[in-house]
């Protein structure tokens, strides 16, 4: 049996792709798992990425949601102000 002089086959690069529940797919950036020891397990890498991605989205959209709530309060206040103005106009016209 002859043996070759080639080194054993080694993985030199890999990508981890996740599929989200909404159907979108994303490749986990290499810098996210480069420092992870293989014995920590792939599931830990994916779980950590999921948590980080969700936290990022919460932070990103929290301001938009807060701004939307503020806008709704302003709109409601404006509507109430118009109603109060109309009521005063009706009261003033009925007094004349």
Helices and strands as residue ranges (DSSP letters): E 16-19, E 25-28, H 30-33, G 38-40, H 42-95
